[in-house]
Amino acid sequence: MILLEPGNRILGETIASQLIRDENEEKRDPIDVRLCDFDDVTYRVTIDAKAKDVMLVSMNLPSWHQIENNGGGEALRKFYGDQVTEPVVGYNISLKYNLNSLPGKPEDVIKSISLFKSNIVGGVFDYYFTALLDGKKAGDPFKFDLRGDTTIFVLPGADRVTIIYSLSFHDKVDNAVAKVFMQEFVDARRNQQQAPPVQFNHNPPLELKAFGITEPSDNLGYLTFAVLKNHVDRSKKEAVIQVMSVFRNYIQYHLKCSKSFFHSRMRAKAGDLLKVLNRAKVVDESKSKDKKTITGRTFVRKDKPDGGK
């Protein structure tokens, strides 16, 4: 399985079209571009006609009010600092850039903006992983709704951070295929001894008693990752944060790829059967009197005169 890139490529290309320009190119025109992303996230990039040197990048993140005080706000200040401005109406976060004095190289600014959602959502994991490395317990158990059908539970401990994904898929086929994927994650530890312990079960794990969840629900199940200190040391932490941030999209992507593969195999098999059917011809034996013997000679049947006497 491949890993998805954490950034939004369309957002990055939109920003690049404004930051990377030829010297002979005409003056910058006002723009108002609106984009959609996974997890019900939307973006808006605007350059006003009255201030063509100022670009606003806004994001509507449904889970922002849940994660703002648990790593999201800290990540916003860490990655975007002075660019944070008053949010545009209908959006949670807005960034303001002076196109004549960027806070770094254009390539770095483009990459930073394309990772807008990943950086903010990843701030939750960074908050708890940093506390784990420092030998501290980062507060009480915490949960947030990544999207309408996925809730993430974070349970900090002295020697680990337990992350539980409550997964649900609306389509029955998606549920069946996803269940196989979840079991593969559990079995992967047999070959990857250094991987985090993973569990998958339809019944809620015991850790969710802290949230009052003790009975099975209508969702697919609960996937549990136990992240230890050695999994998020200084050289691995950023990679783990990115993987956790896009994990739900990663599953969705491979579900669609698997279904496309199944359909292509079915179409190929149906095409082969049609070829066999087209090659099958019905022979009218009454019109053909010539028959072949086992040696390949032609056998011609002659009727006997007078009834065979």
Helices and strands as residue ranges (DSSP letters): H 9-19, E 31-36, E 42-47, E 54-60, H 64-67, I 68-72, H 73-80, G 81-83, E 84-85, E 93-98, H 106-114, H 116-133, E 142-147, E 150-156, E 160-167, H 172-187, G 188-190, E 198-201, G 206-211, E 221-228, G 229-231, H 237-245, H 247-279, G 285-287, E 290-292, E 298-300, G 305-308
